[in-house]
Amino acid sequence: MFYLCDIISFDIYYTFAQTFGMISLLSTVLQYDSIQPRTDCPTSCGNVTIPFPFGVEIGCFAKPDLYLACIPGTTAGLPVPELTNRMVVTDISIDDGILHVRDVSEQDDFTFGDSDSTLYALSGKWGMVQWAIDNMACEHAKLNKSDYRCFSSHSDCLDVTDDGTLKHLGYRCKCSSGFEGNPYIKDGCTDTNECLQPDKFICNGICHNKYGSYTCISNVLLGVVIGLSSGGGILFLSAIVAILHRRWNRVIQKRLRKRYFRKNKGILLEQLISSDNTASDGTKIFSLEELQKATDNFDHSRVVGRGGHGTVYKGILTDQRVVAIKKSTLAVISEIEQFLNEVSILSQINHRNVVKLHGCCLESEIPLLVYEFVSNGTLYDLLHREKDGCLLPLSWEERLRISTEIAGALTYLHSEASVSILHRDVKCMNVLLNDSCTAKVSDFGASRLIPIDQTHLFTAVQGTFGYLDPEYYHTGQLNEKSDVYSFGVILVELLTRRKPIIQNEHGEKQNLSNYFLWAMRERPVEEIVDTQILEEETEEGILCIARLAEECLSLTRVERPTMKDVEMRLQLLTGRRVALRARRDEVAWPRCETQEDDGHGCVVSMVGQHGSRQYSQEQEFMSSVRVPR
């Protein structure tokens, strides 16, 4: 292997220049260093490309030692660049720092240069010359900013050593990985598009060029990416469609609510409530959104009761009031004008034994009613539901109080409202109990209004079997005595603690009312009533209630008392029990001054015309002072 010495000496340059008649050029070259080439520098000599820092003219090379003479060829062919008088350059590689040369003199051994010149040395085999831009190491060259030759950004400095002796020769520049071009020219290193060089940058898939690098996505990964992208696109489109659909539904729902509000005469009801000061204080027209929020969109877990007239949900309003929201069936609300009348009347009811109406909602197809929530179940639960296989104890005093409260509520509805309200579905399931077991009559879904100047209404028969007035069932005529009959069934339930439909001695189903009327004629009262009350009340007191229930269950309406009569008689019995307890059994029960005595000292009055009771002035006063107003 041959090595070229460190530098081309001035004598060799001089001889070279003298030979070719370039003495004047030599003096100029030795004084000229180009930091950057001229814009009009030749870029080739013959078939050889001449990149900076090499050049064939003044101002086109970086160092005098990098000057190449472009001389005519030995034949009539193209000119060739010559490094020395005996070395012709056939190719220049900036990236590898190699000159490919041809020795014209075919000399086996030669050296040139001195230690102060830009370095050249043979590398590998003959014909390849390793070159450096300067004879400094990279760490020192970088400190000399004025003479550092790696001008381009994204370029690196590489130390050059002799392959054989490992002697340091200098440094050269190279574009950083991912970039290509000339690092000796400002902004000479540009991004390499690896995807356009598949033979050099192998990619078994889809190639994507990046600034300074590239990515290669395999076909499998590409399929996954395409799948995920497609799936993500579908999900995105689905989300957009869902959002648009939801917004469209909201617009449709808003329009429907407005239409239902107008159809349900919401504007008229607003005027009725606003014109009635007593109603507007406690009655409100709720929006459907409020009630949906209060009931978790009418969730099944919020259902607290189901009946023939609808479903009742427990709701919590934004002001933390707990309410019962009744969602009626379509068959019940058939005439919206009548519903509005009921709401306007019920909104004025203020009785401690009637469930209070807070308001309604008219934005749904079927209007919703909002009542106060009564938390302790129904009278039916108290009478008939077992706990641990046993019925809950219920004293005679509690039974008498509950029956009196129910009678007071029905009396209020029948006779103290501006228009009589017929409940039409009085039963134990529609008597709610609060935490203190106070009775509250509820569920006015079947109720009807009757003007004072009318005695009855003709309606489609509606009610609950076991409580239904037989005369109303057969004639369709509804009046206040129908509620009296139903109340009589409740009295019998309180007395016997048996359900309204029972199984008789023959295994047949029978109405409790029919059984009770038969038993009152055929059996002693102690065999009919609940054994618990026999221990707490005298036979005379029990018989008084039994006779009252018997009158309420009369098959003929004119023989039934009014609810006002029933309430007063129950209050008289309650008052006398209190008086007897106060006197500690020292005063006997006074007999009723009636036209007929049942032989037991019971409060019984004769039925006058139209079923009313006739009392003395003293008795009327005593009973009336206990009626709630």
C-alpha positions in Angstrom: 0.0 0.0 0.0 1.2 3.5 -0.9 0.7 6.6 1.2 0.8 10.3 0.1 2.6 12.6 2.5 0.8 15.2 4.4 1.0 18.2 2.1 1.7 19.3 -1.5 4.8 21.4 -1.3 5.2 24.8 -2.8 8.0 23.5 -5.1 5.7 20.9 -6.6 3.0 23.5 -7.1 5.5 25.8 -8.6 6.9 23.1 -11.0 3.3 22.2 -11.8 2.4 25.8 -12.5 5.6 26.4 -14.5 5.0 23.4 -16.6 1.5 24.6 -17.6 2.4 28.3 -17.7 0.3 29.2 -14.6 2.8 31.2 -12.6 0.6 34.2 -12.3 -2.4 32.0 -11.3 -0.3 30.3 -8.6 0.6 33.5 -6.8 -3.1 34.3 -6.7 -4.2 30.8 -5.5 -1.8 30.7 -2.7 -3.3 33.9 -1.3 -7.0 32.9 -1.7 -9.3 31.0 0.7 -13.0 30.8 -0.2 -15.4 30.4 2.7 -18.3 29.9 0.2 -18.0 29.5 -3.6 -18.9 32.1 -6.2 -22.3 31.8 -7.7 -20.9 31.3 -11.2 -18.4 28.6 -10.4 -18.0 25.8 -12.9 -19.4 22.5 -11.5 -17.7 20.1 -13.8 -14.7 19.4 -15.8 -15.3 17.0 -18.6 -17.3 14.1 -17.3 -16.2 14.8 -13.6 -18.4 16.8 -11.3 -16.5 19.3 -9.2 -18.2 20.0 -5.9 -17.1 22.6 -3.4 -14.7 22.7 -1.5 -12.9 21.7 -4.7 -12.8 24.1 -7.7 -11.2 24.8 -11.0 -11.2 28.6 -10.8 -10.3 31.3 -8.3 -13.0 31.8 -5.7 -14.4 28.3 -6.3 -12.3 26.3 -3.9 -11.9 26.5 -0.2 -8.2 25.9 0.1 -5.3 26.3 -2.4 -4.6 22.6 -2.0 -8.1 21.8 -3.2 -7.6 23.5 -6.5 -8.0 21.1 -9.6 -6.6 22.1 -13.0 -9.0 21.4 -15.8 -6.6 20.4 -18.6 -7.3 19.2 -22.1 -7.3 15.4 -22.6 -4.5 13.4 -24.1 -6.6 12.8 -27.2 -9.2 15.0 -28.8 -11.7 14.0 -26.0 -13.1 16.0 -23.0 -10.9 17.9 -20.6 -9.9 16.2 -17.3 -9.3 17.6 -13.8 -5.7 17.1 -12.6 -4.6 17.1 -8.9 -0.9 17.1 -9.7 1.2 16.8 -12.8 0.7 13.1 -12.6 -2.7 12.4 -11.0 -5.9 12.8 -12.9 -9.1 12.9 -10.8 -11.9 10.6 -12.1 -14.5 11.1 -9.3 -15.0 13.1 -6.1 -17.1 11.8 -3.2 -18.1 14.4 -0.6 -19.9 11.9 1.7 -17.0 9.4 1.8 -14.1 11.9 1.6 -12.5 10.0 -1.3 -10.9 11.1 -4.5 -10.7 8.5 -7.3 -7.4 9.2 -9.2 -5.5 7.8 -12.1 -1.7 7.9 -12.0 -0.6 9.2 -15.4 3.1 8.4 -14.9 2.4 4.9 -13.5 4.9 5.6 -10.7 4.9 3.0 -7.9 5.8 5.2 -5.0 5.3 8.9 -4.5 4.7 11.4 -1.7 3.8 15.1 -1.8 2.9 18.0 0.5 4.2 19.3 3.8 2.7 19.4 7.3 1.1 22.8 6.9 -1.0 22.1 3.9 -4.5 20.5 3.5 -3.9 16.8 3.8 -4.1 14.0 1.2 -3.4 10.3 1.7 -4.0 7.1 -0.2 -6.6 5.0 1.5 -7.3 1.3 0.9 -6.0 0.3 -2.5 -4.2 2.3 -5.2 -6.4 4.9 -7.0 -8.3 6.1 -4.0 -7.1 9.2 -2.1 -8.5 10.2 1.3 -8.7 13.9 1.8 -9.5 16.3 4.6 -10.8 19.9 4.5 -8.3 21.0 7.2 -5.5 19.5 9.3 -7.2 20.2 12.6 -9.1 17.8 14.8 -12.9 18.4 15.1 -12.8 19.5 18.7 -10.4 22.3 17.8 -12.0 23.1 14.5 -15.4 23.8 16.2 -13.8 26.3 18.5 -12.4 28.3 15.5 -15.7 29.7 14.3 -14.1 31.9 11.6 -12.4 29.0 9.8 -14.8 26.1 10.6 -15.9 24.6 7.3 -19.0 22.6 8.2 -21.3 25.4 7.2 -24.6 23.6 6.5 -27.1 23.0 9.3 -27.7 19.2 9.8 -24.0 18.5 9.2 -21.4 16.7 11.3 -17.7 16.9 11.7 -15.6 13.7 11.2 -12.0 13.2 12.1 -9.8 11.8 9.3 -7.0 9.3 10.1 -4.6 7.3 8.0 -5.9 3.8 7.7 -2.5 2.2 8.0 -0.7 4.3 10.6 -3.9 5.6 12.3 -2.2 9.0 12.2 -4.6 11.9 12.5 -4.8 13.8 9.2 -7.5 16.4 9.8 -11.3 16.7 9.6 -14.0 16.7 7.0 -17.7 17.3 7.0 -20.7 15.1 6.3 -24.4 15.7 6.2 -26.2 14.2 9.2 -28.2 11.0 9.0 -31.4 11.5 7.0 -29.9 14.4 5.0 -27.9 14.6 1.8 -26.0 17.3 -0.1 -22.9 19.4 0.4 -22.1 20.2 4.0 -19.5 22.8 3.0 -22.1 25.1 1.5 -24.6 27.0 3.6 -27.9 25.1 3.7 -26.3 22.5 1.5 -27.7 19.5 3.5 -31.3 18.8 2.6 -33.7 16.1 3.7 -33.2 12.8 2.1 -36.4 11.2 0.6 -35.6 7.6 1.6 -38.8 6.4 -0.1 -37.3 7.3 -3.5 -34.2 5.1 -2.9 -35.7 1.6 -2.2 -32.4 -0.1 -3.1 -30.6 1.8 -0.3 -33.5 2.1 2.2 -35.4 -1.2 2.3 -39.0 -1.0 3.3 -41.3 -4.1 3.1 -44.5 -2.1 3.3 -45.6 1.4 2.9 -42.8 4.0 3.1 -43.6 7.5 4.5 -40.8 10.2 4.3 -40.2 12.4 7.4 -37.9 15.3 7.9 -34.6 13.7 8.6 -35.9 10.2 8.6 -38.7 7.9 7.3 -41.2 5.3 8.6 -42.0 2.0 7.1 -45.5 0.5 7.9 -45.7 -3.2 7.3 -48.7 -4.6 5.4 -50.0 -6.3 8.5 -49.6 -3.1 10.6 -51.0 -1.1 7.7 -54.1 -3.4 7.8 -54.4 -2.9 11.5 -54.0 0.9 11.1 -56.5 1.0 8.3 -58.9 -1.1 10.3 -58.5 1.1 13.4 -58.8 4.2 11.3 -61.9 2.9 9.6 -63.3 1.8 12.9 -62.4 5.2 14.4 -64.0 7.0 11.5 -67.1 4.9 11.8 -67.3 5.6 15.5 -66.7 9.3 14.9 -69.4 9.4 12.3 -71.7 7.4 14.6 -71.0 9.8 17.4 -71.8 12.8 15.1 -75.0 11.0 13.9 -76.0 10.3 17.5 -75.4 13.9 18.6 -77.4 15.2 15.6 -80.1 12.6 16.3 -80.3 13.6 19.9 -80.6 17.3 19.1 -83.2 16.5 16.5 -85.1 14.5 19.1 -84.9 17.4 21.5 -86.4 19.7 19.0 -89.1 17.2 18.2 -89.8 16.6 21.9 -89.9 20.4 22.5 -92.5 20.8 19.8 -94.5 17.9 21.0 -94.5 19.3 24.6 -95.8 22.6 23.3 -98.5 20.8 21.2 -99.6 18.7 24.2 -99.6 21.8 26.4 -102.0 23.6 24.1 -104.0 20.4 23.5 -104.4 19.9 27.3 -105.6 23.5 27.7 -102.5 24.5 29.6 -103.0 28.2 28.9 -106.6 28.0 30.2 -105.4 26.2 33.4 -102.7 28.8 33.9 -105.4 31.5 33.8 -107.6 29.6 36.2 -104.8 29.2 38.7 -103.5 32.8 38.4 -107.0 34.1 38.9 -107.5 32.0 42.0 -105.3 33.3 44.8 -105.9 30.3 47.1 -105.0 27.9 44.3 -101.9 29.7 43.0 -100.3 29.6 46.5 -99.8 25.9 46.5 -100.5 24.7 42.9 -98.0 24.8 40.1 -97.8 23.7 36.5 -94.7 21.6 36.3 -92.6 21.1 33.2 -92.1 17.5 32.0 -88.3 18.0 32.3 -88.8 18.8 36.0 -90.8 15.6 36.7 -88.4 13.4 34.6 -85.5 14.7 36.6 -87.4 14.1 39.9 -88.1 10.5 39.0 -84.9 9.5 37.1 -87.0 9.6 33.9 -89.8 7.6 35.5 -87.5 4.7 36.4 -89.1 1.5 37.5 -87.3 1.6 40.8 -89.3 4.8 41.6 -92.7 3.1 41.3 -94.6 3.0 44.6 -98.0 2.0 43.5 -100.0 0.7 40.5 -103.7 0.8 40.1 -106.5 0.8 37.6 -106.2 4.5 37.0 -102.4 4.7 36.6 -99.0 4.3 38.1 -97.6 6.4 41.0 -93.9 7.3 41.1 -91.9 8.7 44.0 -90.1 11.9 43.0 -87.8 14.5 44.6 -88.2 18.0 43.3 -85.4 20.5 43.0 -86.5 22.2 46.3 -86.1 18.8 48.0 -89.8 18.2 48.4 -90.8 14.5 48.2 -93.9 14.1 46.0 -96.0 11.3 44.5 -96.4 11.7 40.7 -99.4 9.9 39.2 -99.1 8.9 35.5 -102.7 8.1 34.5 -103.8 5.7 31.8 -105.3 7.1 28.6 -108.7 5.6 29.4 -109.0 7.7 32.5 -108.3 11.1 31.0 -110.8 11.1 28.2 -112.2 14.6 28.6 -109.5 17.2 29.2 -112.1 19.9 30.3 -113.2 17.7 33.1 -109.6 17.0 34.1 -109.0 20.8 34.3 -112.1 21.2 36.5 -110.8 18.5 38.8 -107.4 20.1 39.0 -108.9 23.5 39.7 -111.1 22.1 42.4 -108.5 19.8 44.0 -106.0 22.6 44.1 -108.4 24.4 46.5 -108.8 21.4 48.8 -107.0 22.0 52.1 -108.0 19.2 54.4 -105.7 17.3 56.7 -107.2 13.9 55.6 -107.0 14.5 51.9 -103.8 14.1 50.0 -102.7 17.6 48.9 -102.4 18.3 45.2 -99.1 20.3 44.4 -99.8 20.7 40.8 -99.8 19.0 37.4 -97.9 18.7 34.1 -99.6 19.2 30.8 -96.6 18.7 28.5 -97.2 14.9 28.0 -99.9 13.2 26.0 -101.6 12.3 29.3 -101.5 15.0 32.0 -99.6 14.1 35.2 -100.7 14.9 38.7 -98.2 15.8 41.5 -99.4 15.0 45.1 -97.7 15.2 48.5 -95.9 11.9 49.2 -97.4 9.9 52.1 -94.7 7.5 53.3 -96.3 4.9 55.5 -98.2 2.7 53.0 -101.9 2.2 52.7 -104.6 1.1 55.1 -104.8 -2.2 53.1 -101.2 -2.9 54.0 -101.8 -2.2 57.7 -104.9 -4.4 57.8 -103.9 -7.4 55.6 -100.2 -7.6 55.0 -98.4 -10.0 57.3 -94.9 -9.6 58.8 -93.1 -12.7 59.9 -96.3 -14.7 59.3 -98.4 -12.5 61.6 -100.7 -9.5 61.1 -99.5 -6.3 62.8 -101.5 -5.4 66.0 -104.1 -2.7 65.4 -106.0 -1.4 68.4 -109.7 -0.6 68.5 -108.9 3.1 69.2 -106.7 3.3 66.1 -109.4 1.7 64.0 -112.0 4.1 65.2 -109.7 7.1 64.7 -108.9 6.0 61.1 -112.5 5.5 60.2 -113.4 8.9 61.6 -110.7 10.6 59.6 -111.8 8.9 56.4 -115.4 9.9 57.0 -114.3 13.5 57.7 -112.4 13.6 54.4 -115.4 12.2 52.4 -117.8 14.6 54.1 -115.5 17.5 53.1 -115.5 16.4 49.5 -119.3 15.8 49.4 -120.6 18.9 51.1 -118.0 21.6 51.8 -116.5 22.2 48.3 -118.2 24.7 46.0 -118.9 21.7 43.7 -119.4 18.3 45.2 -116.6 15.8 44.5 -117.6 12.2 44.3 -114.5 10.0 44.8 -116.1 6.9 43.1 -113.2 4.6 44.2 -113.2 4.6 48.0 -111.2 1.6 49.2 -108.4 0.7 51.6 -105.8 0.9 48.9 -106.7 4.5 48.3 -106.3 5.5 52.0 -102.7 6.4 52.7 -101.1 6.6 56.1 -98.3 9.0 57.1 -95.7 8.5 59.7 -98.2 9.2 62.5 -100.7 6.9 60.9 -103.0 9.8 60.0 -105.3 8.7 57.2 -105.3 10.6 53.9 -107.7 9.8 51.1 -106.0 9.7 47.7 -106.4 8.7 44.1 -109.0 11.0 42.5 -108.4 9.5 39.1 -112.0 8.2 38.9 -113.5 11.2 40.7 -116.4 13.2 39.3 -117.8 16.6 39.9 -121.5 17.1 40.5 -123.1 20.6 40.7 -125.1 21.3 43.9 -128.4 21.5 42.0 -128.0 17.9 40.8 -128.6 14.7 42.8 -126.8 12.2 40.6 -124.8 11.6 37.4 -125.1 9.0 34.7 -121.6 7.6 34.0 -119.9 4.5 32.8 -119.6 2.1 35.8 -116.1 2.3 37.3 -114.8 1.2 40.6 -113.2 -1.8 42.4 -115.1 -5.1 42.9 -115.9 -5.6 46.6 -116.3 -1.9 47.1 -118.7 -1.1 44.2 -122.2 0.1 45.0 -124.7 -2.5 43.7 -127.3 0.1 42.7 -124.7 2.2 40.8 -123.5 -1.0 39.1 -127.0 -1.8 37.9 -128.3 1.7 37.0 -125.2 3.7 36.2 -126.5 6.5 38.5 -123.7 7.9 40.6 -124.3 10.0 43.7 -122.7 10.5 47.1 -124.4 7.4 48.5 -122.1 5.3 46.3 -119.1 6.6 48.3 -121.1 5.8 51.5 -121.4 2.1 50.4 -117.7 1.9 49.7 -116.9 3.4 53.1 -119.2 0.8 54.7 -116.9 -1.9 53.2 -113.9 -0.2 54.8 -115.7 -0.2 58.2 -116.4 -3.9 57.8 -112.7 -4.5 57.0 -111.7 -2.6 60.1 -114.1 -4.7 62.2 -113.3 -8.1 60.8 -109.8 -7.6 59.4 -110.8 -9.6 56.3 -110.3 -8.7 52.7 -113.2 -7.3 50.5 -113.3 -10.6 48.6 -113.3 -13.6 50.8 -113.8 -17.4 50.6 -116.9 -18.5 52.5 -117.6 -21.8 54.3 -118.4 -23.5 51.0 -115.0 -22.5 49.4 -116.7 -20.0 47.1 -115.5 -16.4 46.6 -117.9 -13.9 48.0 -118.1 -10.2 48.7 -117.2 -9.3 52.3 -120.2 -6.9 52.3 -122.7 -9.7 51.4 -121.2 -12.0 54.0 -121.3 -9.4 56.7 -125.0 -8.5 56.0 -125.8 -12.2 56.2 -123.7 -12.8 59.4 -125.3 -9.8 61.2 -128.7 -11.6 60.8 -127.5 -15.1 61.6 -124.6 -14.9 64.1 -123.7 -13.0 67.2 -121.3 -10.1 66.7 -118.4 -11.6 68.6 -118.2 -14.4 66.0 -117.9 -11.9 63.2 -115.4 -9.3 64.3 -111.7 -9.5 64.9 -110.8 -11.2 68.2 -108.3 -8.4 69.1 -111.0 -5.7 69.5 -113.2 -8.0 71.6 -110.5 -7.6 74.3 -110.4 -3.8 74.0 -114.0 -2.7 73.5 -117.4 -3.6 75.0 -119.9 -5.5 72.9 -122.1 -2.4 72.9 -119.4 -0.2 71.3 -118.5 -2.8 68.7 -122.2 -3.3 67.9 -122.7 0.4 67.3 -120.0 0.4 64.6 -121.3 -2.9 63.2 -124.8 -1.4 62.9 -123.4 1.8 61.3 -121.6 -0.4 58.7 -124.8 -2.4 58.1 -126.7 0.9 57.3 -123.9 2.1 54.9 -124.1 -1.3 53.1 -127.9 -1.1 52.6 -128.8 -2.2 49.0 -131.2 0.8 48.8 -129.5 4.2 48.7 -132.3 6.0 50.5 -131.6 3.8 53.5 -128.0 4.7 53.7 -126.9 7.7 55.9 -124.9 10.6 54.4 -121.2 10.9 55.0 -121.9 13.8 57.3 -124.2 11.6 59.4 -121.6 8.9 59.5 -118.9 11.3 60.6 -120.9 12.8 63.4 -121.9 9.4 64.8 -118.3 8.2 64.7 -117.2 11.4 66.5 -119.9 10.9 69.1 -118.6 7.4 69.8 -115.1 8.7 70.0 -116.0 11.5 72.3 -118.0 9.2 74.6 -115.0 6.8 74.7 -112.8 9.7 75.9 -115.4 10.8 78.4 -115.8 7.2 79.7 -112.0 6.9 80.1 -111.9 10.3 82.0 -114.7 9.2 84.4 -113.0 5.8 84.8 -116.1 3.9 84.1 -118.1 5.9 86.7 -120.6 7.2 84.2 -122.7 4.9 82.1 -123.2 5.4 78.4 -126.2 7.6 77.8 -128.9 6.2 75.6 -129.7 7.9 72.3 -132.9 9.9 72.4 -134.2 8.4 69.2 -137.5 7.2 67.9 -136.1 3.6 68.2 -133.8 1.9 70.6 -131.8 -1.2 69.6 -131.6 -2.4 73.3 -127.9 -1.9 73.6 -127.7 1.9 74.4 -126.1 2.4 71.0 -126.2 5.7 69.0 -128.7 4.8 66.3 -131.1 7.2 64.6 -134.1 6.7 62.4 -133.7 7.3 58.7 -135.8 10.2 57.6 -136.7 11.2 54.1 -133.8 10.9 51.6 -131.7 9.0 54.1 -130.9 11.9 56.5 -130.7 11.4 60.2 -132.9 13.4 62.7 -131.2 14.5 65.9 -132.3 16.7 68.8 -130.9 20.3 68.8 -128.5 19.3 71.7 -127.2 16.3 69.8 -126.7 18.2 66.6 -124.7 20.8 68.5 -122.6 18.2 70.2 -121.7 16.5 67.0 -121.2 19.5 64.9 -118.5 21.0 67.2 -116.3 18.0 66.3 -116.6 18.3 62.6 -113.4 19.7 61.0 -114.0 22.9 59.1 
